[in-house]
Amino acid sequence: QCRQCTSAGSYAPHGGGFSAATTQATLKCLWGTRLMEENTSRERYLKSVLRELITYVIFLVVLCVLTYGMVSSSMYYYTRVMSQLFLETPLSKMEKTNFKTLSTMEDFWKFTEGPLLDGLYWEMWYNNKTVAENKSFIYYENLLLGVPRVRQVKVRNGSCSIPEDLKDEIKECYDVYSVANEDTAPFGLRNGTAWTYTNEQDLNGSSHWGLIASYSGAGYYQDLSRSREETAAQIANLKKHLWLDRGTRAAFIDFSVYNANINLFCIVRLLVEFPATGGLITSWQFQPVKLIHYISTFDFFLAACEIAFCLFTLYYIVEEILEIRIHKLHYFRSLWNCLDILIIVLSVAAIGINMYRRSTVDMLLKKQLEDQNAFPNFEPLAYWQIQFNNVAAVTVFFVWIKLFKFVSFNRTMNQLSTTMSRCAKDVIGFAIMFFIIFLAYAQLAYLVFGTQVDDFSTFQECVFTQFRIILGDFNFTEIEEANRILGPIYFTTFVFFMFFILLNMFLAIINDTYSEVKSDMAQQKVEMELSDLIKKTWDVESNLLECDIPE
């Protein structure tokens, strides 16, 4: 077909080059798609579709190899062993409490003095011999980079109002955390970073979304030491002078490790939130990231895939520009065309993030590791790595979804896609009715059970819990104990209306529309399908081969 495209144009005798017709034919050969062939014969149209499909499948394979090559099972096992060490180790041999089940400030200090120190500093082998070079290798494999850091954010005293009738009894009041209520004044010993406020810019930090609130990257911090004894003394000093007090709303424990065996960094953050109600709530982040690239042979293979991905992205950008020039604003009326634009935007975003990440990672790594007695802030590097992974994952998802664009040329798949498009209005009308009833039940559940049942503690939790009820995953006993009258009534009526009535109405809409589409398509003229073209091409090539074989 490319030879035909080249010969289709005429050579300009006075211009010293190909004519406009030749250029147009060449562009059509390289970037011709079904949108450029709609006014031609069915066979030529399907040939264009087949070529577009083959190109797209190659693009899909390159993208999948590239994205799946970024992750491995080692990342999961890395996260698991690190989380087991710091989250599941009991505070002492006599207690079952671990980081996940901490409940008081006293428990927090027990954790820092016990499991945290034991987990961070592996200075002795199991036969009590000292580890060489005086470096901490967690599990004897993971090098502790620099020193750990503990940080807290606080709120001011008087940040909330006290009722007049209780002012004689209550002298201090600490509101829930917000940036407006954040305390920035020195306290305690009033010297050193642990007792004086440091802003987010100087810390090179960023906000963190906890379970209760979103916390700034500023606060009061203490960089620990590379030896267990010095760190234990620092923690004891903080505890002695009441570093944590009633104004504390969150305490962060940050550190990073590197495993040379699998070439992975693990950026760890343990968060302890102190709500205004008292007590504490724990959460954590273990982020395995690959910051050093191009070491193994497979890394260089992935680099080749990255180059191929960039070339494919450029190819599809030119293709969409040509199609938009032909169809103008009508181009955007098709959902598939909008999906093409979305995939290109995501691909360009992934390439941009990757280029920025690669250009800064070497400089930042060198800077962070120059001083072994300082805290290495790998959070920005991990942030961009995670953003790249997220964008790449979403891109892969939409690229796979786009395959339906090509399978719709099969008669059976065309029935399914036509059914979905024809019943769209009915489904939207049904969805409005569904969510009116669904959200009414969610509001009812939140008001009745929200103060006692964890699954209904927030309105968002109520919504997700009701989806679980529809799927049959629910603990009925909890809501029955919370309210013996409204609990059973809520559960019974919700299951009846949502499962037995509304869900069957949805299936009825789909079934009725599918029957109509199948009946209409049975009366239509049978056209050549993509599979017919492939079979025809195969037969022609087979006959040519048979003719070339000498008798």
N, C-alpha and C positions, 0 to 999 in steps of 0.2 A: 504493500500500500504506500510506503514511503517513496518507492521509485515512481509510482504513478503520480504522487503529489509533486515530485520534483519536475516531472515532464509536463505537468499540467500548465505551467506558466511559460511565457514566451520570453526569450532573451531580448533585451532592449538594445538595438543596434547602435544608438548614439549615446546611451547613458553609461556604457562601460560596465553594466551589472544586470542583475535580474530585475524584471519589471515588478510592479505592485502585485500583479496576479500571482507571480511566482512566490513572492514573500507571503502573501495571504495563504497560498496553498501549503507552503512549508509550515507556517504557524498552525494551520489546521491539521497537518500531519502530526506535529508534535503535541499539540494541546487540544486536538479535536475531541469533544465529548458528545454525549447524547443531546445536550441542549443546542449544539451547533448542527445537528443532523436531523432535526425533527421534521423538516419539510422534504426529506428524501425518502427513498424506498425503505421498506421495513427491514430488509436484509442489511442494507448499509447502516441503518440505524442500530441494529443489533451488533454489527461489527464494531461500531464505535463504543457501544456499551461494553462489549467483551474486552476491548483494549483498555478501557477505563477501569474495568474490574481487575484485570491482570496487574495494571500499574498500582492500583489501590491495595491489592493483596500483598504485593512486595513492600509497599509502604507500611502496611500493618505488621508484617513480619519484622521489619527493621525496628519499628517502634516497640514491639513486644520484647524483642531481644535486648534492646537498650534499657527499657524500664525494668524488666525482670532481672537483668544483670546488675542492677543497683542494689537489690536486696538479696538476702540469702537466709537460710535457716539458722546460720550462726548468729544473726542479729537477734532472733528470738531467744536462743539459748543464752546469749550474752545478757539480755535483759532479765531472763528468768533467774540466773544464778546471782546476779547483782541484787535483784529485788529480794530474793530469799535471804540473802545475808543481812540486809539492813531492815527489812520489814518483818521478818518472821522469827528472828532471834529473840528469845525472851529476855526481859530486863535482868534476871538473875536465875540461878538454878532453882530457887525456891518459888519463883513466880511464873505464871503463864502469860502475863501481859507482854505484848510486843508493841512495835511502833504503830501497827494498825489499830490497836485497842487502847492507846494512851487516853487518859481521861482527866488528868490534873497537871498543874505545873510541876509538881513533885515528880510525876512520872516522866515528864520531859527531861528533867535534869538527870534522872536515873538512866534514861536512854543515852544521853550524851556521855555520861560517865562510864557506861557499860558497853552495850552493843555497838555504838558509834565508834568508840575508841578501838574496840576489838576488831571491827570491820575495816577501819582505815589503816591501821598500823600492824602489818604482818612482819615484825622484826625478828621473829624466832621461827625456826623450823619445828616440826613436831617432835624432834629429838632434843629440843632446847638449845640447838646451835644457832648462833647469830647469822642472819641473812647477810650475804656479802654486800659491800659497797654502801651499807647503811641506807638502802632505799626501800620504800614500802611497795611491795608487789602483792596486791590483793589476790588471794588464791594462788600466790606465787607466780602469777602470770600477767596481772594487770597493774601497770605502773601508775602510781598516784602522781598526777602532774601538779607541780607547785604545792600549794597548801590549800586546805579547805577554808570555807568562809561561813560564818554564821551572821545573820542579819535580821533585824526586826523593824517593824513599822508600828507606830503608836498613835493614839488619839489624845487630844488635850483634855485635861480635867475641866469640867464645866462646859463641855461641848454639847451637853443635853440639858434640858430644863427640868427642875425638880418642882413638883406640886407644892404650893404654899403650905398645905397642911402637914407636909412631911419634911420641911426644911430643917426642923429642929432635930430630926432623927438622922437624916441623910445629908452629909456634908460634901460628898464628892460624887460626880456623875460623869461617866465615860460613854459617849455615844458609839453607835456602830461605825465601822471604818468608812471614811470617804476622804478624798484629797483635801476637801475644805476643812475637815476636822483633824487632819494629820498634825501631830506634835513635832515641832522642829527645834524646841528649846533644849539646851544641855540639861542633863540630870545625873544623879548618882555622883560619881567621882569627878564629873565635868572635865575630864581630860582624856585624850585619845579618841579614836574613831568609834569605840564602843559606847561612848557616853556623849558624844557630840554628833549632831545631824550632818549627813552628807547628801547632797542633792543627786538626782538621777543622772545628770550630765557628767558629773565628776566620777560617778561609779560606773559610767558606761553601761547602765542597766536599762531595763525595759519593764513595762507593767506585766503583772502576772494575774491570770484569771483563776482564782481559787474557787472553793466550793461555796463560800459565803459571799465574797466580794472580789473586786478586782483591785490589786494592790500595786502601788507605784514601785519603781526600781530604786527609790531612795531609801533612807533610813539610817539606823545605827548599826555598824558592822564591826566584827572582830575577825581578822585573819588569824587562823590558827598556825600551828608549827608543823615542821616535818618530822618531829620526834614525838613519841607518845607521851613522854614525861612532861615536856613543855606544854603540849596541848592540854593535858590533864590539869596542869597548874592554871592555865588560862581559863578553862571552864570553871574550875573551883573559885577563881577570883570573881568571875561574872556572877556565879551563884551566890557567893558570900555578900556581894554588894547589891543584890536584888536587881539584876539586869532586866529580868522580866517582872513586870508589875501589873497593876490593874489597867493601865493604859495600853498595854501590849495587845495588838490585834492579830499579828502574824509573825512567826519566826521562820526563817529560811535557813536551810543547811545546804550549801552548794559545794560540789567538787567534781573533778573530771579525772578519768583514767584512760589509759591507752593499752591495747593488747596488740603487740607486734605479730603474734601468731596469725591473727585474722585481719590485721590492718584496720582495726575499728577503734574509734573513740566512743566513750560512753559518758555523756553529760548528765549528772545526777542532781536532782533537786528534791529535797524532803521538806515539805511544808506543814507547819503546825499552825492552825488558825484558832484564835481565842475569841469566840463570839461574845457579844455583850451579855448573853445569858449566863456566862460562866462555863467552866469546862473547856474542852478543846476538841478540835476535829482535825484529823490528819489526812493528807493526800501526798502524792509523789509523782515524779516524772523520771523515767529512765530512757534516755534518747541515744540509741546507738547510731552513730553517723560515720560515714567514710569521708574523711577530709583530705587524705593523701591519695592521689590517683596515679595511674600510669606506672605501676610497679611490676605487675605480672603480665604474662602474655595475653591473658583474657582482658586485662585492662586496656591494652592497645587495640584489641579487637573491638571493644566497646567504643573506643575513640573513633575507629573507622565507621561504626554504626552512627555515632554522633554526626560525623561529616555527611553521611548518607541522609540522615534525618534532616539536616539543614538544607541539602540540595532538594529533597522532596518538598520541603516547606516552600522553598523558592519556586519550584515548579508549580505547586498548587496556587501560589499567589498570582503568578502570571495567568494561570488557567481561569481563576475567578475574575480577574480583571478583563480578560477577553470575553467571558460570558456576560459580564455586566455591561460591556460596551454594546453587545448585540441586543440584549433584552431590556436594558435600561432599568427602570423601577419595577417592571414586571418580574424581574429576577427574584426580588425579595418576597414575592407572594408564595413561593414554595418553601415549605418547612425544611426540606432537604437542603436547599440552597443556604438557608439561614444556619443550618447545622454545619455546612462547609465553612462558612465565615467564622463560626464559633471555634471550630477545630483549628483553623489557621491562626486566630487570635491567641488561643491557648498555646499553640506550638511556638509562636513568636515569643510569648511570655516566658515559656520554659527555656527557650534558647537564651533570652536576655538574662534571666536569673542565673542560668548556668555560667554564662560568660562573666557576669559580675562576681559570682561565687569563686570561680577559678582564679580570677585576676586578683582577688583580695586574700585568698586563703593562705598562700605562701607567705605573704608579708605579715599577716596577722599571726600565723603560727610561729614565725621566727620571733616576733615581738613578744608574744605571750610566754614563750619558753626560754627567753634570755635569762630571767631571774627565777631560779628554782625556789626561792623563798617567798615568792609573791603568788597571789591568787590569779590563775589563768582564766580569764573570762571568755570561755568558748561559746557563750550564749548567742552572740550575733552570728557566728559561723553555723551553729546548729540550727538557728532560726531560718537562715537562707537555704540550708540543706533540706529542712523539712518543708519549706514553701515550694522548693523545686520538686520534691517528691509528691506533694499534694497536687500541684499543677500537672505533673506528668501522669499521675493516676487518673485525674479527671479527663485528661486528653485521651488516654487509652480507652476509658469508658465510652466516650462519645465516638471514637474511631470504630469501636466494635459495633455500636448502635447503628452507625452509618451502613453497615453491611446489609441491613434490611432494605436499603435503597436498591441494591442489586438483586437480592433474592425475590423482590416483588415482580420481577420479570418472569418468574415461574407462575403458572396458572393457580396452583394451590395457595402459594404465598400471596398472590394478588388478591385472592378471595379474602384472606385474613386482613390485609391492609385496607381493602375497600370496605370491609365490615367495620373496622375501627373508625375510618373517616366518616362513614355514613351515619353511624350511631353516636357521633361526637356530641351533637346537640342534646340528644336524649340523656347521654351520660352526664353532661354538665348540669342539666336540670335535676337529674337524680342526685348528683353530688351536693347541690345546694340543699336539697331536702335532707340528705344524709347528715351533713355537717351541722345543720340547725339542731337536729335531734341529738347528735353526738356531743356537741358543745354544751347543750342544755344538761345532759347527763354529767358531763365533766364538771360543770359549775356546781351541780347538786352534790356530787361526790366530794369536791374540794371543801364545800361549806360544812358538810356533815362529818366527813372522816379526816379532814386535813390536819386536825390537831393531834390525832392519835395513831394514824396508820402511815407508815413511811412511804408507801406507794402513792399516797394522795397528799403528801406534804406540801407540794406546790401545784399550781394549775398545770404546768407543763408535765409534771409527773402523772397527773390525772389523765391527761390526753394519751400518753404512752401506755399507761396501765390499762386503759379501755381498749386500746388496740390489742394488748395481750389477752384481755378477756375474750375478744372476738376469736383469737387463735387458740383459746382453751388453756392458756397459761396464767393461772391466777389462784391466789389463796383466799378462799371464801371465808375461812374461819376468822381472819383478821377483821374484816368489815362487820361480821356478825357480832364479834365481841365488842367492837366500837359502838355499834348501835343495833340492838336486838330487834328493833321494829323496822327502821328505815333501811338497814343493811340488807336483809333478805328481799325487801320490796324493790330496792334499787337493782340488785343483781338479777332478780327474776325478770323484771320488766325490760331491763337493758338487753339481756340475752334474747328475749322474745322479739322485741322490735328490731334490733340490729341484726341478729343472726337469722331468725326465721322469716322475717318480713322483708327488710331492706336488702339484705344480701341476695335473697332469691329474686327480688325485683331487678337487681342489677344483672343477674344471670339471664333473666327473661328478656331484658333489653338486648343483650348480646346475641342470644339464641334466635330471637325473632329477626333481627337485622341480618344475621348470617344466612338464615333461610331465604330471605328476600334476595340477597346478593347471589347466592348459589343458583337460585331460579333464574335471575336475570342473565347471569353469565352462561347458563346452559343454552340460552336462546341466541347468544352472540356468535358471530363467525369466528372460527378458530384461526388465530394468527400464529405466525412463526414465533416460537419461543427461543430463549437463549440456548436451552439444551438442544433444540433442533439445529441451530446454527453450528454448535460445537460438533454434533453428530455428522452434519453435512460436511464440515471442514475435514473431519477425521476420515470420512469415506473418500473424499477427493484425494487427500494425501496418500491414503492406502492404495488407491488405484494407480496413482503416479508411481509409487514405489514398485508395484507389481509390473508396470510397463517397463521400468528401468532395469528390472532383473532379466538377464539374458536367459533364453531357454537352453 
